[in-house]
Amino acid sequence: MAKKAQSGDVNRSALIREMFATNPLMKVKEIVAALQKRGIEVAPNLVYLVKGKLKGEKTPGRATTKAGATAAPAASGSDALVTIHKVKRLATDVGGLRMLKGIVDALSD
């Protein structure tokens, strides 16, 4: 849990946000040095954290999905009921729904 700021303490994150607002192209080392000249100790990790939050980065990198995890869009004019009947016929052809599910699971791996 975060500590409450003592009276007289400065909000370091707010100072970092101000510095990025005045000059968004400042490097992290420059911000740390500028704040140190004012007598405020700031870790570079805090600057990186605030910078990331300003950019809106919630997670590093891109979230990936499994291939084929998203359903393919239905062809135009196709009816869901027709598709269900086709799947049921296919299931009876391969030996039942459990067998069809096993085939689909084996293909998805």
HELIX and SHEET records of a PDB file:
HELIX    1   1 ARG A   12  THR A   22  1                                  11    
HELIX    2   2 VAL A   28  LYS A   37  1                                  10    
HELIX    3   3 PRO A   44  LYS A   55  1                                  12    
HELIX    4   4 ALA A   80  VAL A   94  1                                  15    
HELIX    5   5 LEU A   97  SER A  108  1                                  12    
END                                                                             
